[in-house]
Amino acid sequence: ASWDRAAAEALDRVVPLRPLTRCRSQRDPWFPEELREMKCWNRCLESTRRTSRSESDRTCLRSFIRTYLRATRAAKCVHFSALVASADNRPAALFRVTRSLLDTETRED
């Protein structure tokens, strides 16, 4: 017991125990909470498909992936349309938005 206490004190002096801070990566502004939930559900369906290997789970997963991709595309479209609309009548801002859109497309390749 005293050895454990001495070891814990020595460790606390060298490497103090503190809570872990998790820093999340920056989220895309076009990726709303609904898409996060859909992505989580997609992973659950993938896991179910892997374990069961049934054709019905495969069909369900494929249809959900199509729905998820459509929702993602729509969310991007809405977000970027709003960006372009907010830069209307401001050429510098419009070019900045256009450049950011073109840069993201080249990074995805």
N, CA, C and O atoms as a GROMACS GRO file, in nm:
protein
  436
    1ALA      N    1   0.083  -0.120   0.000
    1ALA     CA    2   0.000   0.000   0.000
    1ALA      C    3   0.086   0.125   0.000
    1ALA      O    4   0.061   0.219  -0.076
    2SER      N    5   0.190   0.126   0.086
    2SER     CA    6   0.276   0.245   0.092
    2SER      C    7   0.360   0.256  -0.037
    2SER      O    8   0.389   0.365  -0.084
    3TRP      N    9   0.397   0.139  -0.092
    3TRP     CA   10   0.471   0.140  -0.218
    3TRP      C   11   0.384   0.197  -0.329
    3TRP      O   12   0.431   0.277  -0.411
    4ASP      N   13   0.256   0.156  -0.334
    4ASP     CA   14   0.164   0.209  -0.435
    4ASP      C   15   0.148   0.360  -0.421
    4ASP      O   16   0.147   0.433  -0.521
    5ARG      N   17   0.136   0.406  -0.297
    5ARG     CA   18   0.119   0.549  -0.273
    5ARG      C   19   0.244   0.625  -0.318
    5ARG      O   20   0.234   0.731  -0.380
    6ALA      N   21   0.362   0.570  -0.287
    6ALA     CA   22   0.488   0.635  -0.325
    6ALA      C   23   0.503   0.638  -0.477
    6ALA      O   24   0.546   0.738  -0.534
    7ALA      N   25   0.466   0.528  -0.542
    7ALA     CA   26   0.474   0.524  -0.688
    7ALA      C   27   0.376   0.623  -0.750
    7ALA      O   28   0.410   0.692  -0.847
    8ALA      N   29   0.255   0.631  -0.695
    8ALA     CA   30   0.155   0.724  -0.748
    8ALA      C   31   0.200   0.868  -0.730
    8ALA      O   32   0.182   0.950  -0.820
    9GLU      N   33   0.260   0.901  -0.614
    9GLU     CA   34   0.309   1.037  -0.590
    9GLU      C   35   0.422   1.070  -0.686
    9GLU      O   36   0.428   1.181  -0.739
   10ALA      N   37   0.514   0.975  -0.709
   10ALA     CA   38   0.624   0.999  -0.802
   10ALA      C   39   0.572   1.021  -0.943
   10ALA      O   40   0.618   1.111  -1.014
   11LEU      N   41   0.477   0.940  -0.983
   11LEU     CA   42   0.419   0.957  -1.116
   11LEU      C   43   0.346   1.091  -1.128
   11LEU      O   44   0.355   1.157  -1.231
   12ASP      N   45   0.275   1.131  -1.023
   12ASP     CA   46   0.204   1.258  -1.026
   12ASP      C   47   0.300   1.376  -1.037
   12ASP      O   48   0.268   1.478  -1.098
   13ARG      N   49   0.418   1.363  -0.979
   13ARG     CA   50   0.517   1.470  -0.990
   13ARG      C   51   0.574   1.476  -1.131
   13ARG      O   52   0.593   1.585  -1.185
   14VAL      N   53   0.603   1.360  -1.190
   14VAL     CA   54   0.665   1.357  -1.322
   14VAL      C   55   0.561   1.380  -1.432
   14VAL      O   56   0.579   1.465  -1.519
   15VAL      N   57   0.453   1.305  -1.426
   15VAL     CA   58   0.347   1.314  -1.526
   15VAL      C   59   0.214   1.331  -1.453
   15VAL      O   60   0.150   1.231  -1.420
   16PRO      N   61   0.173   1.453  -1.427
   16PRO     CA   62   0.048   1.472  -1.353
   16PRO      C   63  -0.072   1.420  -1.431
   16PRO      O   64  -0.080   1.433  -1.553
   17LEU      N   65  -0.163   1.360  -1.357
   17LEU     CA   66  -0.283   1.305  -1.418
   17LEU      C   67  -0.381   1.418  -1.446
   17LEU      O   68  -0.417   1.493  -1.355
   18ARG      N   69  -0.423   1.430  -1.570
   18ARG     CA   70  -0.521   1.532  -1.606
   18ARG      C   71  -0.614   1.475  -1.712
   18ARG      O   72  -0.578   1.380  -1.782
   19PRO      N   73  -0.730   1.530  -1.723
   19PRO     CA   74  -0.826   1.475  -1.819
   19PRO      C   75  -0.778   1.495  -1.963
   19PRO      O   76  -0.715   1.595  -1.997
   20LEU      N   77  -0.810   1.398  -2.045
   20LEU     CA   78  -0.774   1.408  -2.185
   20LEU      C   79  -0.862   1.512  -2.254
   20LEU      O   80  -0.982   1.519  -2.230
   21THR      N   81  -0.799   1.590  -2.337
   21THR     CA   82  -0.877   1.684  -2.417
   21THR      C   83  -0.880   1.632  -2.559
   21THR      O   84  -0.776   1.608  -2.621
   22ARG      N   85  -0.998   1.616  -2.607
   22ARG     CA   86  -1.011   1.566  -2.744
   22ARG      C   87  -1.036   1.685  -2.835
   22ARG      O   88  -1.136   1.755  -2.822
   23CYS      N   89  -0.945   1.705  -2.925
   23CYS     CA   90  -0.967   1.815  -3.018
   23CYS      C   91  -1.021   1.754  -3.148
   23CYS      O   92  -0.958   1.671  -3.212
   24ARG      N   93  -1.138   1.799  -3.181
   24ARG     CA   94  -1.202   1.748  -3.303
   24ARG      C   95  -1.152   1.826  -3.423
   24ARG      O   96  -1.115   1.943  -3.412
   25SER      N   97  -1.152   1.760  -3.534
   25SER     CA   98  -1.115   1.830  -3.656
   25SER      C   99  -1.226   1.929  -3.690
   25SER      O  100  -1.341   1.913  -3.649
   26GLN      N  101  -1.189   2.030  -3.764
   26GLN     CA  102  -1.287   2.132  -3.799
   26GLN      C  103  -1.393   2.070  -3.891
   26GLN      O  104  -1.361   2.003  -3.989
   27ARG      N  105  -1.518   2.094  -3.856
   27ARG     CA  106  -1.627   2.037  -3.933
   27ARG      C  107  -1.658   2.125  -4.052
   27ARG      O  108  -1.644   2.247  -4.047
   28ASP      N  109  -1.700   2.061  -4.159
   28ASP     CA  110  -1.742   2.136  -4.276
   28ASP      C  111  -1.871   2.210  -4.244
   28ASP      O  112  -1.960   2.154  -4.181
   29PRO      N  113  -1.881   2.335  -4.288
   29PRO     CA  114  -2.002   2.411  -4.255
   29PRO      C  115  -2.127   2.359  -4.324
   29PRO      O  116  -2.238   2.387  -4.279
   30TRP      N  117  -2.111   2.284  -4.431
   30TRP     CA  118  -2.227   2.233  -4.504
   30TRP      C  119  -2.274   2.099  -4.448
   30TRP      O  120  -2.372   2.044  -4.497
   31PHE      N  121  -2.206   2.045  -4.347
   31PHE     CA  122  -2.235   1.912  -4.295
   31PHE      C  123  -2.318   1.924  -4.167
   31PHE      O  124  -2.262   1.931  -4.058
   32PRO      N  125  -2.452   1.928  -4.179
   32PRO     CA  126  -2.536   1.950  -4.060
   32PRO      C  127  -2.551   1.825  -3.974
   32PRO      O  128  -2.501   1.718  -4.008
   33GLU      N  129  -2.620   1.841  -3.863
   33GLU     CA  130  -2.638   1.733  -3.766
   33GLU      C  131  -2.713   1.614  -3.828
   33GLU      O  132  -2.685   1.499  -3.794
   34GLU      N  133  -2.808   1.642  -3.917
   34GLU     CA  134  -2.884   1.533  -3.980
   34GLU      C  135  -2.791   1.441  -4.060
   34GLU      O  136  -2.807   1.319  -4.058
   35LEU      N  137  -2.694   1.501  -4.131
   35LEU     CA  138  -2.599   1.419  -4.206
   35LEU      C  139  -2.507   1.340  -4.113
   35LEU      O  140  -2.468   1.228  -4.145
   36ARG      N  141  -2.472   1.398  -4.000
   36ARG     CA  142  -2.391   1.324  -3.902
   36ARG      C  143  -2.465   1.201  -3.853
   36ARG      O  144  -2.408   1.092  -3.841
   37GLU      N  145  -2.594   1.220  -3.825
   37GLU     CA  146  -2.675   1.106  -3.781
   37GLU      C  147  -2.689   1.002  -3.892
   37GLU      O  148  -2.684   0.881  -3.866
   38MET      N  149  -2.705   1.049  -4.016
   38MET     CA  150  -2.715   0.955  -4.127
   38MET      C  151  -2.584   0.878  -4.144
   38MET      O  152  -2.586   0.758  -4.173
   39LYS      N  153  -2.471   0.946  -4.126
   39LYS     CA  154  -2.342   0.880  -4.139
   39LYS      C  155  -2.326   0.773  -4.032
   39LYS      O  156  -2.274   0.664  -4.059
   40CYS      N  157  -2.370   0.803  -3.911
   40CYS     CA  158  -2.366   0.705  -3.802
   40CYS      C  159  -2.454   0.584  -3.834
   40CYS      O  160  -2.414   0.470  -3.815
   41TRP      N  161  -2.574   0.611  -3.883
   41TRP     CA  162  -2.666   0.504  -3.921
   41TRP      C  163  -2.607   0.421  -4.034
   41TRP      O  164  -2.622   0.299  -4.037
   42ASN      N  165  -2.538   0.487  -4.128
   42ASN     CA  166  -2.473   0.417  -4.238
   42ASN      C  167  -2.369   0.319  -4.184
   42ASN      O  168  -2.360   0.206  -4.230
   43ARG      N  169  -2.291   0.362  -4.086
   43ARG     CA  170  -2.189   0.274  -4.027
   43ARG      C  171  -2.254   0.156  -3.957
   43ARG      O  172  -2.202   0.044  -3.962
   44CYS      N  173  -2.367   0.180  -3.891
   44CYS     CA  174  -2.439   0.070  -3.825
   44CYS      C  175  -2.487  -0.031  -3.929
   44CYS      O  176  -2.475  -0.152  -3.909
   45LEU      N  177  -2.541   0.020  -4.040
   45LEU     CA  178  -2.588  -0.071  -4.145
   45LEU      C  179  -2.471  -0.148  -4.207
   45LEU      O  180  -2.485  -0.266  -4.239
   46GLU      N  181  -2.357  -0.081  -4.224
   46GLU     CA  182  -2.239  -0.151  -4.278
   46GLU      C  183  -2.197  -0.264  -4.185
   46GLU      O  184  -2.164  -0.374  -4.230
   47SER      N  185  -2.197  -0.237  -4.056
   47SER     CA  186  -2.160  -0.338  -3.958
   47SER      C  187  -2.257  -0.456  -3.962
   47SER      O  188  -2.216  -0.572  -3.959
   48THR      N  189  -2.386  -0.425  -3.969
   48THR     CA  190  -2.487  -0.530  -3.977
   48THR      C  191  -2.467  -0.613  -4.103
   48THR      O  192  -2.477  -0.736  -4.100
   49ARG      N  193  -2.439  -0.546  -4.212
   49ARG     CA  194  -2.418  -0.615  -4.340
   49ARG      C  195  -2.296  -0.707  -4.332
   49ARG      O  196  -2.299  -0.820  -4.380
   50ARG      N  197  -2.190  -0.657  -4.270
   50ARG     CA  198  -2.068  -0.740  -4.258
   50ARG      C  199  -2.092  -0.865  -4.176
   50ARG      O  200  -2.042  -0.972  -4.210
   51THR      N  201  -2.168  -0.853  -4.069
   51THR     CA  202  -2.189  -0.969  -3.982
   51THR      C  203  -2.290  -1.066  -4.040
   51THR      O  204  -2.273  -1.188  -4.026
   52SER      N  205  -2.396  -1.016  -4.103
   52SER     CA  206  -2.501  -1.107  -4.150
   52SER      C  207  -2.475  -1.160  -4.291
   52SER      O  208  -2.508  -1.274  -4.322
   53ARG      N  209  -2.417  -1.076  -4.375
   53ARG     CA  210  -2.391  -1.110  -4.516
   53ARG      C  211  -2.517  -1.150  -4.591
   53ARG      O  212  -2.512  -1.228  -4.686
   54SER      N  213  -2.630  -1.096  -4.549
   54SER     CA  214  -2.755  -1.130  -4.617
   54SER      C  215  -2.781  -1.032  -4.731
   54SER      O  216  -2.736  -0.917  -4.728
   55GLU      N  217  -2.854  -1.079  -4.828
   55GLU     CA  218  -2.884  -0.997  -4.946
   55GLU      C  219  -2.978  -0.882  -4.910
   55GLU      O  220  -2.968  -0.774  -4.967
   56SER      N  221  -3.069  -0.904  -4.817
   56SER     CA  222  -3.162  -0.797  -4.778
   56SER      C  223  -3.088  -0.683  -4.709
   56SER      O  224  -3.120  -0.566  -4.731
   57ASP      N  225  -2.989  -0.716  -4.625
   57ASP     CA  226  -2.910  -0.611  -4.560
   57ASP      C  227  -2.827  -0.536  -4.663
   57ASP      O  228  -2.807  -0.415  -4.652
   58ARG      N  229  -2.778  -0.607  -4.763
   58ARG     CA  230  -2.700  -0.543  -4.869
   58ARG      C  231  -2.787  -0.446  -4.947
   58ARG      O  232  -2.745  -0.334  -4.976
   59THR      N  233  -2.909  -0.486  -4.980
   59THR     CA  234  -3.001  -0.400  -5.052
   59THR      C  235  -3.037  -0.277  -4.969
   59THR      O  236  -3.042  -0.166  -5.020
   60CYS      N  237  -3.061  -0.299  -4.841
   60CYS     CA  238  -3.093  -0.188  -4.750
   60CYS      C  239  -2.977  -0.090  -4.742
   60CYS      O  240  -2.997   0.032  -4.746
   61LEU      N  241  -2.856  -0.142  -4.730
   61LEU     CA  242  -2.738  -0.056  -4.722
   61LEU      C  243  -2.720   0.024  -4.851
   61LEU      O  244  -2.692   0.144  -4.846
   62ARG      N  245  -2.735  -0.042  -4.964
   62ARG     CA  246  -2.717   0.028  -5.092
   62ARG      C  247  -2.818   0.140  -5.109
   62ARG      O  248  -2.783   0.249  -5.154
   63SER      N  249  -2.943   0.115  -5.074
   63SER     CA  250  -3.044   0.220  -5.087
   63SER      C  251  -3.016   0.334  -4.989
   63SER      O  252  -3.038   0.451  -5.022
   64PHE      N  253  -2.969   0.300  -4.870
   64PHE     CA  254  -2.938   0.405  -4.773
   64PHE      C  255  -2.819   0.488  -4.819
   64PHE      O  256  -2.819   0.610  -4.802
   65ILE      N  257  -2.719   0.424  -4.878
   65ILE     CA  258  -2.602   0.498  -4.929
   65ILE      C  259  -2.645   0.594  -5.038
   65ILE      O  260  -2.599   0.708  -5.041
   66ARG      N  261  -2.733   0.551  -5.125
   66ARG     CA  262  -2.784   0.642  -5.229
   66ARG      C  263  -2.855   0.762  -5.166
   66ARG      O  264  -2.836   0.876  -5.209
   67THR      N  265  -2.937   0.735  -5.066
   67THR     CA  266  -3.009   0.843  -4.997
   67THR      C  267  -2.911   0.938  -4.929
   67THR      O  268  -2.927   1.060  -4.935
   68TYR      N  269  -2.809   0.882  -4.865
   68TYR     CA  270  -2.709   0.963  -4.796
   68TYR      C  271  -2.632   1.050  -4.895
   68TYR      O  272  -2.608   1.168  -4.869
   69LEU      N  273  -2.594   0.993  -5.009
   69LEU     CA  274  -2.522   1.071  -5.109
   69LEU      C  275  -2.608   1.183  -5.165
   69LEU      O  276  -2.559   1.294  -5.187
   70ARG      N  277  -2.736   1.154  -5.188
   70ARG     CA  278  -2.828   1.259  -5.235
   70ARG      C  279  -2.841   1.370  -5.132
   70ARG      O  280  -2.839   1.488  -5.167
   71ALA      N  281  -2.854   1.333  -5.006
   71ALA     CA  282  -2.867   1.433  -4.899
   71ALA      C  283  -2.739   1.516  -4.886
   71ALA      O  284  -2.746   1.637  -4.864
   72THR      N  285  -2.624   1.452  -4.900
   72THR     CA  286  -2.496   1.523  -4.894
   72THR      C  287  -2.485   1.622  -5.008
   72THR      O  288  -2.447   1.738  -4.987
   73ARG      N  289  -2.517   1.577  -5.128
   73ARG     CA  290  -2.511   1.664  -5.245
   73ARG      C  291  -2.605   1.784  -5.228
   73ARG      O  292  -2.570   1.897  -5.261
   74ALA      N  293  -2.725   1.758  -5.177
   74ALA     CA  294  -2.823   1.866  -5.157
   74ALA      C  295  -2.774   1.965  -5.051
   74ALA      O  296  -2.790   2.086  -5.068
   75ALA      N  297  -2.715   1.914  -4.943
   75ALA     CA  298  -2.665   2.004  -4.838
   75ALA      C  299  -2.552   2.091  -4.890
   75ALA      O  300  -2.546   2.210  -4.859
   76LYS      N  301  -2.462   2.033  -4.969
   76LYS     CA  302  -2.354   2.112  -5.029
   76LYS      C  303  -2.410   2.218  -5.121
   76LYS      O  304  -2.367   2.334  -5.118
   77CYS      N  305  -2.506   2.179  -5.202
   77CYS     CA  306  -2.566   2.271  -5.298
   77CYS      C  307  -2.632   2.389  -5.226
   77CYS      O  308  -2.613   2.504  -5.266
   78VAL      N  309  -2.707   2.361  -5.122
   78VAL     CA  310  -2.774   2.467  -5.046
   78VAL      C  311  -2.671   2.560  -4.983
   78VAL      O  312  -2.686   2.682  -4.989
   79HIS      N  313  -2.569   2.503  -4.923
   79HIS     CA  314  -2.467   2.584  -4.855
   79HIS      C  315  -2.393   2.673  -4.955
   79HIS      O  316  -2.379   2.793  -4.932
   80PHE      N  317  -2.346   2.615  -5.064
   80PHE     CA  318  -2.268   2.693  -5.159
   80PHE      C  319  -2.355   2.792  -5.236
   80PHE      O  320  -2.308   2.899  -5.274
   81SER      N  321  -2.481   2.758  -5.259
   81SER     CA  322  -2.573   2.855  -5.321
   81SER      C  323  -2.593   2.975  -5.230
   81SER      O  324  -2.598   3.089  -5.277
   82ALA      N  325  -2.604   2.950  -5.101
   82ALA     CA  326  -2.618   3.060  -5.006
   82ALA      C  327  -2.492   3.146  -5.002
   82ALA      O  328  -2.500   3.268  -4.990
   83LEU      N  329  -2.375   3.083  -5.013
   83LEU     CA  330  -2.250   3.159  -5.017
   83LEU      C  331  -2.245   3.250  -5.139
   83LEU      O  332  -2.208   3.367  -5.129
   84VAL      N  333  -2.281   3.195  -5.254
   84VAL     CA  334  -2.279   3.273  -5.377
   84VAL      C  335  -2.382   3.385  -5.369
   84VAL      O  336  -2.355   3.498  -5.410
   85ALA      N  337  -2.500   3.355  -5.317
   85ALA     CA  338  -2.605   3.457  -5.306
   85ALA      C  339  -2.563   3.568  -5.209
   85ALA      O  340  -2.596   3.685  -5.231
   86SER      N  341  -2.492   3.534  -5.103
   86SER     CA  342  -2.449   3.636  -5.008
   86SER      C  343  -2.341   3.726  -5.067
   86SER      O  344  -2.323   3.839  -5.021
   87ALA      N  345  -2.270   3.678  -5.168
   87ALA     CA  346  -2.164   3.756  -5.231
   87ALA      C  347  -2.215   3.831  -5.354
   87ALA      O  348  -2.136   3.890  -5.428
   88ASP      N  349  -2.344   3.830  -5.375
   88ASP     CA  350  -2.403   3.899  -5.490
   88ASP      C  351  -2.375   4.049  -5.480
   88ASP      O  352  -2.383   4.108  -5.373
   89ASN      N  353  -2.343   4.110  -5.593
   89ASN     CA  354  -2.310   4.254  -5.604
   89ASN      C  355  -2.181   4.291  -5.531
   89ASN      O  356  -2.155   4.409  -5.508
   90ARG      N  357  -2.102   4.192  -5.496
   90ARG     CA  358  -1.970   4.219  -5.437
   90ARG      C  359  -1.870   4.131  -5.511
   90ARG      O  360  -1.845   4.018  -5.470
   91PRO      N  361  -1.811   4.183  -5.619
   91PRO     CA  362  -1.724   4.100  -5.704
   91PRO      C  363  -1.608   4.034  -5.629
   91PRO      O  364  -1.577   3.917  -5.655
   92ALA      N  365  -1.544   4.106  -5.538
   92ALA     CA  366  -1.429   4.047  -5.468
   92ALA      C  367  -1.474   3.927  -5.385
   92ALA      O  368  -1.408   3.823  -5.384
   93ALA      N  369  -1.585   3.942  -5.315
   93ALA     CA  370  -1.636   3.831  -5.233
   93ALA      C  371  -1.679   3.715  -5.322
   93ALA      O  372  -1.657   3.599  -5.288
   94LEU      N  373  -1.741   3.747  -5.435
   94LEU     CA  374  -1.785   3.642  -5.527
   94LEU      C  375  -1.666   3.564  -5.581
   94LEU      O  376  -1.671   3.441  -5.590
   95PHE      N  377  -1.557   3.634  -5.618
   95PHE     CA  378  -1.438   3.564  -5.666
   95PHE      C  379  -1.375   3.480  -5.555
   95PHE      O  380  -1.322   3.372  -5.581
   96ARG      N  381  -1.380   3.529  -5.431
   96ARG     CA  382  -1.327   3.453  -5.318
   96ARG      C  383  -1.405   3.323  -5.299
   96ARG      O  384  -1.347   3.217  -5.276
   97VAL      N  385  -1.538   3.334  -5.308
   97VAL     CA  386  -1.622   3.214  -5.295
   97VAL      C  387  -1.595   3.118  -5.409
   97VAL      O  388  -1.582   2.998  -5.388
   98THR      N  389  -1.586   3.172  -5.531
   98THR     CA  390  -1.560   3.087  -5.648
   98THR      C  391  -1.425   3.017  -5.634
   98THR      O  392  -1.413   2.898  -5.664
   99ARG      N  393  -1.324   3.091  -5.590
   99ARG     CA  394  -1.192   3.031  -5.572
   99ARG      C  395  -1.196   2.921  -5.466
   99ARG      O  396  -1.133   2.816  -5.483
  100SER      N  397  -1.270   2.944  -5.358
  100SER     CA  398  -1.278   2.841  -5.253
  100SER      C  399  -1.349   2.717  -5.305
  100SER      O  400  -1.314   2.605  -5.269
  101LEU      N  401  -1.450   2.736  -5.390
  101LEU     CA  402  -1.519   2.620  -5.448
  101LEU      C  403  -1.428   2.542  -5.541
  101LEU      O  404  -1.428   2.419  -5.540
  102LEU      N  405  -1.350   2.613  -5.620
  102LEU     CA  406  -1.260   2.545  -5.712
  102LEU      C  407  -1.147   2.476  -5.637
  102LEU      O  408  -1.104   2.367  -5.676
  103ASP      N  409  -1.098   2.536  -5.530
  103ASP     CA  410  -0.991   2.474  -5.450
  103ASP      C  411  -1.039   2.346  -5.384
  103ASP      O  412  -0.963   2.249  -5.378
  104THR      N  413  -1.163   2.342  -5.335
  104THR     CA  414  -1.212   2.220  -5.270
  104THR      C  415  -1.228   2.109  -5.372
  104THR      O  416  -1.208   1.992  -5.340
  105GLU      N  417  -1.265   2.144  -5.495
  105GLU     CA  418  -1.281   2.040  -5.597
  105GLU      C  419  -1.146   1.980  -5.633
  105GLU      O  420  -1.138   1.859  -5.655
  106THR      N  421  -1.040   2.061  -5.640
  106THR     CA  422  -0.909   2.005  -5.674
  106THR      C  423  -0.854   1.922  -5.559
  106THR      O  424  -0.781   1.826  -5.583
  107ARG      N  425  -0.886   1.958  -5.432
  107ARG     CA  426  -0.838   1.880  -5.318
  107ARG      C  427  -0.906   1.744  -5.309
  107ARG      O  428  -0.846   1.649  -5.259
  108GLU      N  429  -1.030   1.733  -5.356
  108GLU     CA  430  -1.103   1.607  -5.347
  108GLU      C  431  -1.051   1.503  -5.446
  108GLU      O  432  -1.070   1.384  -5.426
  109ASP      N  433  -0.985   1.548  -5.553
  109ASP     CA  434  -0.936   1.453  -5.655
  109ASP      C  435  -0.822   1.370  -5.609
  109ASP      O  436  -0.771   1.287  -5.684
   0.00000   0.00000   0.00000
